[in-house]
Amino acid sequence: MTQDIVIKAENLDLTFQTNDGPIQALKDVDLEINRGEFVSFIGPSGCGKTTFLRVIAALEHPTGGSICVNGMTPDEARCKRAYGYVFQAAGLYPWRTIAGNIKLPLEIMGYSKEDQNKSVRKVMELVDLEGFDKKFPWQLSGGMQQRASIARALAFDADILLMDEPFGALDEIVRDHLNEQLLKLWSRTNKTIAFVTHSIPEAVYLSTKIVVMSPRPGRITDVIDSTLPKERPLDIRDTPEFLEIAHRVREGLRAGHAYDD
């Protein structure tokens, strides 16, 4: 495994045992994610996008094949605090201030008060939430709550950021704004980001690599390396190059539906 490969899956399978019988969520997944890449996973509901993210995070365990995270098993990577995880819902504790929510993982990890406060100040600046540290979640908009959730995932400075459709519940205007901010954040931090989405424009706009997945059992039908520049104003979405990549993603999604399970 070379130094630049951060996540590597080979022949990965995952089958859940249920009362109604086995359900295969992932099948023969082969994928490499390199350091500093922004990789989006797109596919229909139930195709295994979130399941694959949870396998990276050691929240689910494969039943076949292998996966490495920073050259370790996902369980080892979790112990080494290799990643931060941003869920679909912000998941902020309503009785804690925004600063209190962001510093929670640092408290659990035993960071000193001084280091906690220093980290909170740094990540709140990264997500443009300065001055909101003493506010409570209910005092913030949905978009600001998600930014606080991202700040919490960044608080202990993990190399990898796992994001499970964090903007899916937000309106289009807020989503566009947060997409722009996320690209700026990625550019400033050089994190490796794995991002789940149902939106083709969002996947194309954000990513250096787009992984297209089929309906269950989740297979990879296409891996698209983006040719877009790193600096991406929103109006890049009207360019022929953007539309060509979006067309290829759409074709990959159609191809996935052609599989016979």
GIJO-V705094 format. One record per residue. N is the residue number from 0. RES is the residue in one letter. SS is DSSP state (h for helix, s for strand, l for the rest). PHI is phi in radians with two decimals (none if undefined). PSI is psi in radians with two decimals (999 if undefined). Layout:
n res ss phi psi
N RES SS PHI PSI
N RES SS PHI PSI
//
This chain:
n res ss phi psi
0 M l none 2.15
1 T l -1.35 2.85
2 Q l -1.13 -0.52
3 D l -1.37 -0.29
4 I s -1.47 2.06
5 V s -1.63 -0.71
6 I s -2.25 2.26
7 K s -2.41 2.07
8 A s -1.98 2.39
9 E s -2.31 2.13
10 N s 0.85 0.69
11 L s -1.29 2.21
12 D s -2.15 2.59
13 L s -2.52 2.10
14 T s -2.09 2.19
15 F s -1.57 2.38
16 Q s -1.63 2.10
17 T s -2.16 2.99
18 N l -1.11 -0.43
19 D l -1.65 0.17
20 G s 1.93 3.07
21 P s -1.24 2.50
22 I s -2.18 2.08
23 Q s -1.53 1.99
24 A s -1.58 -0.61
25 L s -2.33 2.49
26 K s -2.47 2.16
27 D s 0.89 0.85
28 V s -1.50 2.10
29 D s -2.08 2.15
30 L s -2.78 2.48
31 E s -2.15 2.32
32 I s -2.07 2.16
33 N s -1.60 2.77
34 R l -1.00 2.30
35 G l 1.47 -0.01
36 E l -1.37 2.68
37 F s -1.95 1.85
38 V s -1.96 2.12
39 S s -1.77 2.50
40 F s -1.94 2.17
41 I s -2.33 2.51
42 G l 3.01 3.00
43 P l -1.16 2.83
44 S l -0.98 2.39
45 G l 1.45 0.20
46 C l -1.53 -0.08
47 G l 1.79 0.15
48 K h -1.05 -0.96
49 T h -1.16 -0.64
50 T h -1.03 -0.75
51 F h -1.12 -0.71
52 L h -1.06 -0.71
53 R h -1.20 -0.52
54 V h -1.16 -0.75
55 I h -0.99 -0.69
56 A l -1.50 0.06
57 A l 1.12 0.42
58 L l -1.54 -0.34
59 E l -2.31 2.70
60 H l -2.14 2.29
61 P l -1.12 2.67
62 T l -1.79 -0.02
63 G s -2.84 2.73
64 G s 1.32 -2.83
65 S s -2.55 2.77
66 I s -2.56 2.41
67 C s -2.13 2.48
68 V s -2.20 2.01
69 N l 0.96 0.64
70 G l 1.36 0.10
71 M s -2.12 2.97
72 T l -1.22 2.73
73 P h -0.97 -0.63
74 D h -1.11 -0.74
75 E h -1.14 -0.70
76 A h -1.11 -0.65
77 R h -1.12 -0.74
78 C h -1.10 -0.54
79 K l -1.51 0.05
80 R l 0.99 0.85
81 A l -1.36 -0.27
82 Y s -2.52 2.71
83 G s -1.92 2.62
84 Y s -2.17 2.22
85 V s -1.97 2.07
86 F l -1.54 3.02
87 Q l -1.06 -0.75
88 A l -1.70 2.57
89 A l -1.05 -0.62
90 G l 1.10 0.65
91 L l -1.54 2.47
92 Y l -1.31 2.14
93 P l -1.15 -0.40
94 W l -1.54 -0.08
95 R l -1.82 2.51
96 T s -1.15 2.99
97 I h -1.07 -0.78
98 A h -1.07 -0.70
99 G h -1.13 -0.65
100 N h -1.18 -0.75
101 I h -1.17 -0.64
102 K l -1.48 -0.07
103 L h -0.94 -0.88
104 P h -1.08 -0.53
105 L h -1.22 -0.64
106 E h -1.08 -0.79
107 I h -1.10 -0.64
108 M h -1.40 -0.11
109 G l 1.49 0.37
110 Y l -1.13 2.62
111 S l -1.20 2.76
112 K h -1.00 -0.71
113 E h -1.10 -0.79
114 D h -1.18 -0.63
115 Q h -1.04 -0.87
116 N h -1.14 -0.66
117 K h -1.12 -0.75
118 S h -1.17 -0.73
119 V h -1.06 -0.79
120 R h -1.04 -0.75
121 K h -1.11 -0.86
122 V h -1.32 -0.50
123 M h -1.16 -0.58
124 E h -1.20 -0.70
125 L h -1.04 -0.65
126 V l -1.77 0.27
127 D l 1.01 0.84
128 L l -2.09 0.37
129 E l -1.01 2.41
130 G l 1.57 -0.08
131 F l -1.87 0.22
132 D l -1.11 -0.53
133 K l -1.68 0.03
134 K l -1.36 2.80
135 F s -1.80 2.75
136 P h -0.91 -0.69
137 W h -1.18 -0.23
138 Q h -1.57 -0.04
139 L l -1.95 2.65
140 S l -1.21 2.93
141 G h -1.02 -0.73
142 G h -1.13 -0.70
143 M h -1.18 -0.64
144 Q h -1.09 -0.71
145 Q h -1.16 -0.63
146 R h -1.13 -0.64
147 A h -1.15 -0.66
148 S h -1.11 -0.70
149 I h -1.13 -0.73
150 A h -1.05 -0.71
151 R h -1.07 -0.70
152 A h -1.20 -0.44
153 L h -1.55 -0.18
154 A l -1.01 -0.65
155 F l -1.75 0.29
156 D l 1.01 0.77
157 A l -1.20 2.66
158 D l -1.29 -0.47
159 I s -2.02 2.38
160 L s -2.08 2.06
161 L s -1.77 2.17
162 M s -2.25 2.01
163 D s -1.75 1.55
164 E l 0.83 0.97
165 P l -1.21 -0.34
166 F l -1.94 0.17
167 G l -1.08 -0.53
168 A l -1.61 0.02
169 L l -1.67 2.71
170 D l -1.25 2.88
171 E h -1.10 -0.66
172 I h -1.16 -0.81
173 V h -1.14 -0.70
174 R h -1.08 -0.77
175 D h -1.03 -0.78
176 H h -1.09 -0.76
177 L h -1.23 -0.58
178 N h -1.04 -0.79
179 E h -1.05 -0.79
180 Q h -1.14 -0.65
181 L h -1.15 -0.69
182 L h -1.09 -0.71
183 K h -1.13 -0.73
184 L h -1.08 -0.79
185 W h -1.07 -0.74
186 S h -1.11 -0.66
187 R h -1.33 -0.54
188 T h -1.79 -0.33
189 N l 1.02 0.49
190 K l -1.21 2.74
191 T s -1.57 2.14
192 I s -2.06 2.26
193 A s -1.96 2.12
194 F s -2.28 2.14
195 V s -1.66 2.34
196 T s -2.63 2.76
197 H l -1.82 -0.03
198 S l -1.75 2.10
199 I h -1.11 -0.85
200 P h -1.03 -0.69
201 E h -1.12 -0.77
202 A h -1.07 -0.77
203 V h -1.22 -0.72
204 Y h -1.13 -0.70
205 L h -1.50 -0.51
206 S l -1.69 2.64
207 T l -1.58 -0.38
208 K s -2.55 2.36
209 I s -2.07 2.18
210 V s -1.81 2.01
211 V s -1.70 2.24
212 M s -2.05 2.66
213 S l -1.59 2.91
214 P l -1.04 2.83
215 R l -0.95 2.40
216 P l -1.29 2.35
217 G s -1.07 2.06
218 R l -2.14 2.80
219 I s -1.58 2.08
220 T s -1.65 -0.40
221 D s -2.83 2.57
222 V s -2.18 2.04
223 I s -1.93 2.06
224 D s -1.48 2.13
225 S l -1.26 2.46
226 T l -1.79 0.12
227 L l -1.29 2.62
228 P l -1.18 2.80
229 K l -1.16 -0.64
230 E l -1.42 2.04
231 R l -2.32 1.67
232 P l -1.16 2.77
233 L h -1.05 -0.56
234 D h -1.28 -0.03
235 I h -1.10 -0.34
236 R h -1.19 -0.21
237 D h -1.68 0.01
238 T l -1.45 2.66
239 P h -1.01 -0.64
240 E h -1.11 -0.76
241 F h -1.10 -0.83
242 L h -1.14 -0.54
243 E h -1.17 -0.74
244 I h -1.15 -0.73
245 A h -1.05 -0.68
246 H h -1.09 -0.73
247 R h -1.14 -0.67
248 V h -1.07 -0.79
249 R h -1.08 -0.71
250 E h -1.14 -0.67
251 G h -1.12 -0.66
252 L h -1.16 -0.68
253 R h -1.14 -0.75
254 A h -1.05 -0.64
255 G h -1.08 -0.60
256 H l -1.27 -0.20
257 A l -1.43 -0.18
258 Y l -1.15 2.47
259 D l -1.76 2.05
260 D l -1.37 999
//
